[in-house]
Amino acid sequence: MDMHTVVVGTSGTTADDVVAVARHGARVELSTAAVDALAASRLIVDALAAKPEPVYGVSTGFGALASRHISTELRAQLQRNIVRSHAAGMGPRVEREVVRALMFLRLKTVASGHTGVRPEVAQTMADVLNAGITPVVHEYGSLGCSGDLAPLSHCALTLMGEGEAEGPDGTVRPAGELLAAHGITPVELREKEGLALLNGTDGMLGMLVMALADLRNLYTSADITAALSLEALLGTEKVLAPELQAIRPHPGQGVSADNMLRVLAGSGLTGHHQDDAPRVQDAYSVRCAPQVNGAGRDTLDYAAVVAGRELASAVDNPVVLPDGRVESNGNFHGAPVAYVLDFLAIVAADLGSICERRTDRLLDKHRSHGLPPFLADDAGVDSGLMIAQYTQAALVSEMKRLAVPASADSIPSSAMQEDHVSMGWSAARKLRTAVDNLTRIVAVELYAATRAVELRAAEGLVPAPASQAAVAALRAAGAEGPGPDRFLAPDLAAADTFVREGRLVAAVEPVTGPLA
């Protein structure tokens, strides 16, 4: 567990805070302002609960059952029941980091003072996170409207001491046992609190924030692999010139071109496109890398804007307003987040596609400008990287299927009360798979491009200093260089880990300076 502490206030939670808590085990504390806001909003809810007039979420049923007024003696049971009945997820468990993000982001909204939840409930949420207790949350159960209902319900169930959760040692046990072992008293929910713990876009938002962090690393890594492939193919770096990017001023394009230029600085391999087999232009997958990578970068920036707005939001229904009103609303609808999750799956698929095309070009003796077939040691006796490209192609094909938008679908629920839903959770789940696959695709291009660069160096051509640094670091990480055929899967796994952990970027930056 990281000893870093994230303080949750009434506002101001950042993407870095989410990653710190979800992935790195940062501790969570409530600010004094948050505790005061929680107490103030609770006074409003308590006052409304004491009135004879029904108020949605406070003294009524929920969804299609909102017309029933609930008597005072049944309201605690109502709050328990909504959590129990909505904890209806099925399928495999979702990842620990996703559940921690889910809980932390719900706490962030609760702490805003717009939900009417008591301070002690919020403190219990922080205590569960700090104890390393992770509720068991399942793959299926959210339609992304009225929030991520089933996933959040499984988290709320743990707060009540019910259901199952994973302890800090990784063992799944009854939640009540885990709370007791860490000295945490289960909460007894009061008016509105059960509903407030369920009604948010926290799962899809948490996965969006983490995907953005991963994709930023992957886009920088892909700029590096594109540069290595250009170098290995004896291409020209002239297409990367700043003046050419300036006349089509998409910001991401300029960033990617600059990254590639810095990786290629000092290369003795570039500029040989007029040698044995003269060519006026390199292939699109080489020449247009900044345009494709850059368009993806711009999409990441837009998605980050949406994520930032959602982080600044207090998503609940009903909400407590500063003037004391408690009003119903539709802010729980996940459409804004769902759209960008789908958009990211599209650009990730296209980045994977262009990486694979460069890999295939490196392996094809008719298009690789003098490299051996499949980069094999003794072609015919050795198959080289032939099947590594098959694996990469299979991943790209899967990426294309994952790019089909989930948000274009809607399925009505709750007796047609919830008749249009966002499917944002589904969009987030498939994006996580897409990011995993993209990492592997970039890793295969890296493995092929570094082998090709080494083969060029063996011919007497001198790679760029940054390329040499990338090759040396990858080899030190366990992915071996050119030679006779060997068991290839471990090398590809080493390259995957190397890219996934950001070590490719870290390897070249001492030479290039910080890359964007």
C-alpha positions as CSV (number, residue, x, y, z in Angstrom):
1,M,0.0,0.0,0.0
2,D,1.3,3.5,-1.0
3,M,1.5,5.8,2.0
4,H,0.5,8.7,-0.2
5,T,-2.8,10.3,1.1
6,V,-5.6,11.7,-1.1
7,V,-7.8,14.2,0.7
8,V,-11.4,14.2,-0.5
9,G,-13.1,17.6,-0.3
10,T,-16.4,18.9,-1.6
11,S,-14.7,19.3,-5.0
12,G,-11.4,19.2,-6.8
13,T,-10.8,15.5,-7.1
14,T,-8.4,14.8,-10.0
15,A,-7.6,12.0,-12.4
16,D,-4.3,11.5,-10.6
17,D,-6.2,11.0,-7.3
18,V,-8.3,8.3,-8.9
19,V,-5.2,6.4,-10.2
20,A,-3.4,6.8,-6.9
21,V,-6.3,5.3,-4.9
22,A,-7.3,2.7,-7.5
23,R,-3.9,1.4,-8.6
24,H,-1.5,2.4,-5.9
25,G,-3.4,2.0,-2.7
26,A,-3.2,5.6,-1.6
27,R,-5.0,6.3,1.7
28,V,-8.2,8.4,1.7
29,E,-9.1,11.2,4.1
30,L,-12.2,13.4,4.3
31,S,-11.5,17.1,4.5
32,T,-13.1,19.2,7.3
33,A,-15.1,21.0,4.6
34,A,-16.4,17.7,3.2
35,V,-17.6,16.6,6.7
36,D,-19.3,19.9,7.3
37,A,-21.0,19.7,3.9
38,L,-22.2,16.2,4.6
39,A,-23.7,17.2,7.9
40,A,-25.4,20.2,6.4
41,S,-27.0,18.3,3.6
42,R,-28.1,15.6,6.1
43,L,-30.0,18.1,8.1
44,I,-32.0,19.0,5.0
45,V,-32.8,15.3,4.3
46,D,-33.8,14.7,7.9
47,A,-36.2,17.7,7.8
48,L,-37.8,16.5,4.7
49,A,-38.1,13.0,6.1
50,A,-40.1,14.4,9.0
51,K,-42.7,16.0,6.8
52,P,-45.9,14.2,5.7
53,E,-45.4,15.1,2.0
54,P,-43.6,12.3,0.0
55,V,-40.2,13.2,-1.4
56,Y,-38.6,10.9,-4.0
57,G,-35.7,8.8,-2.6
58,V,-36.4,10.0,0.9
59,S,-40.0,8.7,1.7
60,T,-41.0,6.9,-1.6
61,G,-40.1,3.8,-3.5
62,F,-37.7,3.9,-6.4
63,G,-37.9,3.9,-10.2
64,A,-41.2,2.5,-11.5
65,L,-42.3,2.1,-7.8
66,A,-41.8,5.8,-6.9
67,S,-45.5,6.4,-6.5
68,R,-45.6,4.6,-3.2
69,H,-45.2,6.6,0.0
70,I,-43.2,4.8,2.6
71,S,-44.0,5.1,6.2
72,T,-41.4,6.1,8.7
73,E,-41.0,2.6,10.3
74,L,-40.3,1.0,6.9
75,R,-37.7,3.4,5.6
76,A,-34.6,1.8,7.0
77,Q,-35.8,-1.5,5.6
78,L,-36.4,0.3,2.2
79,Q,-32.8,1.4,2.1
80,R,-31.4,-2.0,3.0
81,N,-33.7,-3.6,0.5
82,I,-32.6,-1.4,-2.4
83,V,-29.0,-2.4,-1.8
84,R,-29.7,-6.1,-1.4
85,S,-32.1,-6.3,-4.4
86,H,-29.8,-4.3,-6.7
87,A,-26.7,-6.3,-5.8
88,A,-27.7,-8.6,-8.6
89,G,-24.5,-8.8,-10.7
90,M,-23.4,-11.9,-12.5
91,G,-20.4,-13.2,-14.3
92,P,-16.6,-12.9,-13.6
93,R,-15.3,-10.6,-10.9
94,V,-14.0,-7.2,-12.2
95,E,-10.5,-6.1,-11.4
96,R,-9.5,-4.8,-8.0
97,E,-8.5,-1.4,-9.4
98,V,-11.9,-1.0,-11.0
99,V,-13.7,-1.6,-7.7
100,R,-11.4,0.7,-5.8
101,A,-12.0,3.4,-8.4
102,L,-15.8,2.8,-8.2
103,M,-15.8,3.1,-4.4
104,F,-13.5,6.2,-4.4
105,L,-15.5,8.1,-7.0
106,R,-18.8,7.3,-5.1
107,L,-17.1,8.7,-2.0
108,K,-16.1,11.8,-4.0
109,T,-19.7,12.5,-4.9
110,V,-21.0,11.7,-1.4
111,A,-18.5,14.2,0.0
112,S,-19.8,17.0,-2.2
113,G,-22.7,17.5,0.1
114,H,-25.3,17.1,-2.6
115,T,-26.4,13.6,-1.6
116,G,-27.7,13.8,2.0
117,V,-25.5,11.0,3.2
118,R,-24.4,11.2,6.9
119,P,-20.7,11.9,7.6
120,E,-20.3,8.5,9.4
121,V,-21.3,6.6,6.2
122,A,-18.7,8.5,4.2
123,Q,-16.1,7.8,6.8
124,T,-16.9,4.1,6.6
125,M,-16.4,4.2,2.8
126,A,-13.0,5.7,3.4
127,D,-12.2,3.1,6.1
128,V,-13.0,0.2,3.8
129,L,-10.7,1.6,1.1
130,N,-7.9,2.2,3.6
131,A,-8.2,-1.3,5.0
132,G,-7.7,-2.7,1.5
133,I,-11.1,-4.4,1.5
134,T,-12.5,-4.8,-2.0
135,P,-16.1,-5.8,-2.6
136,V,-16.8,-8.6,-5.0
137,V,-18.3,-6.9,-8.1
138,H,-19.4,-8.8,-11.2
139,E,-19.0,-8.1,-14.9
140,Y,-22.7,-7.8,-15.7
141,G,-25.4,-5.7,-14.0
142,S,-25.0,-2.1,-15.2
143,L,-26.9,-0.5,-18.1
144,G,-25.1,2.8,-17.5
145,C,-28.3,4.6,-16.5
146,S,-29.4,5.4,-13.0
147,G,-25.7,4.9,-12.7
148,D,-23.7,1.7,-12.4
149,L,-26.4,0.2,-10.2
150,A,-25.4,-3.4,-9.6
151,P,-21.7,-2.7,-9.3
152,L,-22.3,0.1,-6.8
153,S,-24.8,-2.0,-4.9
154,H,-22.2,-4.8,-4.3
155,C,-20.0,-2.1,-2.9
156,A,-22.8,-0.7,-0.7
157,L,-23.6,-4.3,0.5
158,T,-20.0,-4.5,1.9
159,L,-20.6,-1.3,3.9
160,M,-23.6,-3.0,5.4
161,G,-21.4,-6.0,6.4
162,E,-23.2,-8.3,3.9
163,G,-22.1,-10.2,0.8
164,E,-18.5,-11.1,-0.1
165,A,-15.3,-9.1,-0.4
166,E,-11.6,-9.6,-0.9
167,G,-9.3,-8.8,1.9
168,P,-5.9,-7.2,1.6
169,D,-4.3,-10.7,1.4
170,G,-6.4,-11.5,-1.7
171,T,-8.7,-14.0,0.1
172,V,-12.4,-13.7,-0.5
173,R,-14.4,-13.8,2.7
174,P,-17.8,-12.7,4.1
175,A,-17.8,-8.9,4.2
176,G,-18.9,-8.9,7.8
177,E,-15.9,-10.9,8.9
178,L,-13.5,-8.6,7.0
179,L,-15.1,-5.4,8.5
180,A,-14.8,-6.9,12.0
181,A,-11.2,-7.9,11.5
182,H,-10.3,-4.3,10.7
183,G,-12.5,-2.8,13.5
184,I,-15.0,-1.3,11.1
185,T,-18.7,-1.1,12.2
186,P,-21.2,-1.9,9.4
187,V,-23.5,1.0,8.5
188,E,-27.2,1.1,9.2
189,L,-28.6,3.0,6.3
190,R,-31.2,5.8,6.8
191,E,-33.4,7.7,4.4
192,K,-32.0,8.3,1.0
193,E,-28.6,6.7,1.8
194,G,-29.1,3.4,0.1
195,L,-30.2,5.2,-3.1
196,A,-27.3,7.7,-2.9
197,L,-24.7,4.9,-2.7
198,L,-26.0,3.4,-6.0
199,N,-26.8,6.3,-8.3
200,G,-23.6,7.2,-10.2
201,T,-21.5,6.8,-13.2
202,D,-18.5,5.9,-11.0
203,G,-17.6,2.6,-12.6
204,M,-17.5,3.8,-16.2
205,L,-15.7,7.0,-15.1
206,G,-13.1,5.2,-13.1
207,M,-12.3,2.9,-16.1
208,L,-12.2,6.0,-18.4
209,V,-9.6,7.7,-16.2
210,M,-7.4,4.6,-16.0
211,A,-7.7,4.0,-19.7
212,L,-6.6,7.5,-20.4
213,A,-3.5,7.0,-18.3
214,D,-2.7,3.7,-20.1
215,L,-3.4,5.2,-23.6
216,R,-1.1,8.2,-23.1
217,N,1.7,5.8,-22.4
218,L,0.8,3.7,-25.4
219,Y,0.5,6.6,-27.8
220,T,4.0,7.8,-26.8
221,S,5.2,4.2,-27.1
222,A,3.7,4.0,-30.6
223,D,5.4,7.1,-31.7
224,I,8.7,5.4,-30.7
225,T,7.9,2.2,-32.5
226,A,6.8,4.0,-35.6
227,A,10.1,5.8,-35.6
228,L,12.0,2.6,-35.2
229,S,10.1,1.0,-38.0
230,L,10.7,4.0,-40.3
231,E,14.4,3.7,-39.5
232,A,14.5,0.0,-40.1
233,L,12.8,0.4,-43.4
234,L,15.4,3.1,-44.4
235,G,12.6,5.6,-44.8
236,T,12.9,9.4,-44.8
237,E,12.3,11.6,-41.8
238,K,11.7,14.6,-44.0
239,V,7.9,14.1,-43.8
240,L,8.2,14.8,-40.0
241,A,9.5,18.4,-40.5
242,P,7.8,21.0,-38.3
243,E,6.9,23.2,-41.2
244,L,4.8,20.4,-42.8
245,Q,2.9,19.8,-39.5
246,A,2.3,23.5,-39.2
247,I,0.2,23.7,-42.3
248,R,-2.2,21.1,-40.9
249,P,-2.2,22.3,-37.3
250,H,-3.9,19.5,-35.5
251,P,-2.1,19.6,-32.1
252,G,-1.6,15.8,-31.7
253,Q,-0.1,15.5,-35.1
254,G,2.6,18.0,-34.3
255,V,3.3,16.3,-31.0
256,S,3.7,12.8,-32.6
257,A,5.9,14.1,-35.4
258,D,8.1,15.9,-32.9
259,N,8.4,12.7,-30.8
260,M,9.4,10.7,-33.9
261,L,12.0,13.3,-35.0
262,R,13.6,13.3,-31.6
263,V,13.8,9.5,-31.6
264,L,15.4,9.5,-35.1
265,A,17.9,12.3,-34.3
266,G,21.4,11.2,-35.4
267,S,20.2,8.1,-37.3
268,G,22.5,6.7,-40.0
269,L,19.6,4.6,-41.4
270,T,17.1,7.3,-42.5
271,G,17.4,8.9,-45.9
272,H,18.4,5.8,-47.8
273,H,15.1,5.7,-49.7
274,Q,16.9,6.6,-52.9
275,D,19.5,3.8,-52.7
276,D,19.1,0.4,-54.3
277,A,15.3,0.6,-54.9
278,P,14.5,4.3,-55.2
279,R,11.1,5.4,-53.9
280,V,9.7,8.9,-53.9
281,Q,7.5,8.3,-50.8
282,D,7.3,5.8,-48.0
283,A,4.1,3.7,-47.5
284,Y,1.2,5.3,-45.7
285,S,1.7,3.3,-42.5
286,V,5.2,4.8,-42.3
287,R,4.6,8.3,-43.7
288,C,1.3,9.0,-42.1
289,A,2.1,7.8,-38.6
290,P,1.9,11.3,-37.1
291,Q,-1.4,11.9,-38.7
292,V,-2.9,8.7,-37.3
293,N,-1.2,8.8,-33.9
294,G,-1.9,12.5,-33.6
295,A,-5.6,12.1,-34.3
296,G,-5.7,9.6,-31.5
297,R,-3.9,12.0,-29.2
298,D,-6.5,14.7,-29.9
299,T,-9.2,12.2,-29.1
300,L,-7.6,11.4,-25.8
301,D,-7.5,15.1,-25.0
302,Y,-11.3,15.4,-25.7
303,A,-12.0,12.4,-23.6
304,A,-9.9,13.9,-20.8
305,V,-12.1,17.0,-21.0
306,V,-15.2,14.9,-20.5
307,A,-13.6,13.0,-17.7
308,G,-12.7,16.2,-16.0
309,R,-16.2,17.5,-16.2
310,E,-17.6,14.2,-14.8
311,L,-15.0,14.4,-12.0
312,A,-16.4,17.8,-11.1
313,S,-19.9,16.5,-11.1
314,A,-22.1,15.3,-8.2
315,V,-24.1,12.6,-9.8
316,D,-27.1,11.5,-7.8
317,N,-30.9,11.5,-7.9
318,P,-32.4,13.3,-6.2
319,V,-29.8,15.8,-5.2
320,V,-29.6,18.3,-2.3
321,L,-29.3,21.8,-3.5
322,P,-27.6,24.7,-1.6
323,D,-31.0,26.4,-1.1
324,G,-32.4,23.3,0.7
325,R,-34.4,21.8,-2.1
326,V,-34.1,18.1,-2.9
327,E,-34.8,17.8,-6.6
328,S,-35.0,14.9,-9.0
329,N,-32.9,15.0,-12.2
330,G,-31.4,13.0,-15.0
331,N,-27.7,13.6,-14.3
332,F,-27.0,9.9,-13.7
333,H,-27.4,9.1,-17.4
334,G,-24.0,7.9,-18.7
335,A,-24.2,9.2,-22.3
336,P,-21.3,11.7,-22.1
337,V,-18.9,9.1,-20.6
338,A,-20.2,6.3,-22.8
339,Y,-19.6,8.2,-26.0
340,V,-15.9,8.9,-25.3
341,L,-15.3,5.4,-24.1
342,D,-16.5,4.2,-27.5
343,F,-14.5,6.8,-29.3
344,L,-11.4,5.7,-27.5
345,A,-12.0,2.1,-28.6
346,I,-12.2,3.3,-32.2
347,V,-8.9,5.2,-32.2
348,A,-7.2,2.4,-30.3
349,A,-8.3,-0.1,-33.0
350,D,-6.9,2.2,-35.7
351,L,-3.6,2.6,-33.9
352,G,-3.3,-1.1,-33.5
353,S,-4.1,-1.5,-37.2
354,I,-1.3,0.9,-38.4
355,C,1.2,-0.7,-36.0
356,E,0.4,-4.1,-37.5
357,R,0.8,-2.9,-41.1
358,R,4.3,-1.6,-40.3
359,T,5.2,-4.9,-38.7
360,D,4.0,-6.8,-41.8
361,R,6.1,-4.5,-44.0
362,L,9.2,-5.3,-41.9
363,L,8.7,-9.0,-42.4
364,D,7.9,-9.0,-46.2
365,K,11.1,-9.3,-48.2
366,H,9.4,-7.6,-51.2
367,R,8.7,-4.5,-49.2
368,S,11.3,-4.3,-46.5
369,H,14.1,-2.9,-48.6
370,G,16.7,-5.6,-48.1
371,L,15.8,-7.2,-44.7
372,P,15.7,-11.0,-44.6
373,P,12.3,-12.7,-45.0
374,F,10.4,-12.6,-41.7
375,L,13.6,-11.2,-40.1
376,A,14.7,-14.9,-39.9
377,D,18.2,-16.0,-39.3
378,D,18.2,-18.7,-42.0
379,A,14.9,-18.2,-43.9
380,G,13.3,-21.6,-44.8
381,V,15.0,-23.3,-41.9
382,D,13.9,-20.5,-39.6
383,S,10.4,-18.9,-39.7
384,G,11.6,-15.8,-37.8
385,L,8.7,-13.6,-36.7
386,M,6.1,-15.0,-39.1
387,I,3.7,-16.1,-36.4
388,A,4.4,-13.1,-34.2
389,Q,2.7,-11.1,-36.9
390,Y,-0.2,-13.7,-37.0
391,T,-0.7,-13.1,-33.3
392,Q,-0.6,-9.3,-33.8
393,A,-3.1,-9.6,-36.7
394,A,-5.5,-11.7,-34.5
395,L,-5.3,-9.0,-31.8
396,V,-6.1,-6.3,-34.4
397,S,-9.1,-8.2,-35.7
398,E,-10.4,-8.4,-32.1
399,M,-9.8,-4.7,-31.7
400,K,-12.0,-4.0,-34.7
401,R,-14.8,-5.9,-33.1
402,L,-14.3,-4.1,-29.8
403,A,-14.6,-0.8,-31.7
404,V,-18.3,-1.4,-32.4
405,P,-20.0,1.2,-30.1
406,A,-21.9,0.0,-27.1
407,S,-23.5,3.5,-26.7
408,A,-25.4,3.0,-30.0
409,D,-27.5,0.4,-28.3
410,S,-30.2,0.9,-25.7
411,I,-32.4,-1.6,-24.0
412,P,-35.4,-0.5,-21.9
413,S,-35.7,-1.5,-18.2
414,S,-37.7,-0.9,-15.0
415,A,-41.1,-1.4,-16.6
416,M,-40.3,1.3,-19.2
417,Q,-39.4,3.9,-16.7
418,E,-35.8,3.6,-17.6
419,D,-36.5,3.4,-21.3
420,H,-33.2,4.8,-22.7
421,V,-29.9,3.7,-21.2
422,S,-26.3,4.6,-22.1
423,M,-24.5,1.2,-21.9
424,G,-21.5,3.1,-20.6
425,W,-20.3,0.3,-18.3
426,S,-20.2,-2.1,-21.3
427,A,-18.3,0.5,-23.3
428,A,-15.8,0.8,-20.5
429,R,-15.4,-3.0,-20.1
430,K,-14.6,-3.5,-23.8
431,L,-12.2,-0.5,-23.8
432,R,-10.2,-2.2,-21.0
433,T,-9.9,-5.3,-23.3
434,A,-8.9,-3.0,-26.2
435,V,-6.2,-1.3,-24.2
436,D,-4.8,-4.6,-23.1
437,N,-4.7,-5.8,-26.8
438,L,-3.2,-2.5,-28.0
439,T,-0.4,-2.9,-25.6
440,R,0.4,-6.3,-27.0
441,I,0.2,-5.0,-30.6
442,V,2.6,-2.2,-29.9
443,A,4.9,-4.7,-28.2
444,V,5.0,-6.9,-31.3
445,E,5.9,-3.9,-33.5
446,L,8.6,-3.0,-31.0
447,Y,10.0,-6.5,-31.0
448,A,10.1,-6.7,-34.8
449,A,11.4,-3.1,-35.3
450,T,14.3,-3.6,-32.8
451,R,15.3,-6.8,-34.5
452,A,15.3,-5.1,-37.9
453,V,17.3,-2.2,-36.6
454,E,19.9,-4.6,-35.2
455,L,20.1,-6.4,-38.5
456,R,20.7,-3.0,-40.2
457,A,23.4,-2.2,-37.7
458,A,25.1,-5.6,-38.5
459,E,25.3,-4.3,-42.1
460,G,27.3,-1.3,-40.9
461,L,24.5,1.3,-40.6
462,V,24.4,3.2,-37.3
463,P,21.0,3.5,-35.6
464,A,19.9,6.7,-33.8
465,P,21.2,7.0,-30.2
466,A,17.6,6.8,-28.9
467,S,17.0,3.6,-31.0
468,Q,20.1,2.1,-29.5
469,A,18.9,2.9,-26.0
470,A,15.5,1.2,-26.8
471,V,17.2,-1.9,-28.2
472,A,19.5,-2.2,-25.2
473,A,16.7,-1.8,-22.6
474,L,14.5,-4.3,-24.3
475,R,17.2,-6.8,-24.5
476,A,18.0,-6.3,-20.8
477,A,14.3,-6.9,-20.1
478,G,14.6,-10.4,-21.5
479,A,13.4,-10.0,-25.1
480,E,16.3,-11.4,-27.1
481,G,17.7,-10.1,-30.4
482,P,18.2,-11.7,-33.9
483,G,19.3,-15.3,-34.2
484,P,18.0,-18.8,-34.9
485,D,14.4,-19.7,-34.1
486,R,13.5,-20.2,-30.4
487,F,10.5,-20.3,-28.1
488,L,9.1,-16.9,-29.0
489,A,6.2,-16.4,-26.5
490,P,8.5,-15.5,-23.6
491,D,10.2,-12.8,-25.7
492,L,6.8,-11.3,-26.7
493,A,5.6,-11.4,-23.1
494,A,8.8,-9.6,-22.0
495,A,8.1,-6.9,-24.7
496,D,4.5,-6.6,-23.6
497,T,5.5,-6.0,-20.0
498,F,8.2,-3.6,-21.1
499,V,5.7,-1.4,-23.0
500,R,2.9,-1.8,-20.4
501,E,5.1,-0.6,-17.6
502,G,6.2,2.5,-19.5
503,R,9.8,1.3,-19.7
504,L,10.1,1.9,-23.5
505,V,9.4,5.6,-23.0
506,A,11.7,5.7,-19.9
507,A,14.5,4.0,-22.0
508,V,14.6,6.7,-24.7
509,E,13.9,9.8,-22.7
510,P,17.4,10.2,-21.3
511,V,18.5,10.6,-25.0
512,T,15.5,12.5,-26.4
513,G,14.4,14.5,-23.4
514,P,10.8,14.2,-22.2
515,L,8.4,13.0,-24.8
516,A,4.8,14.2,-24.9
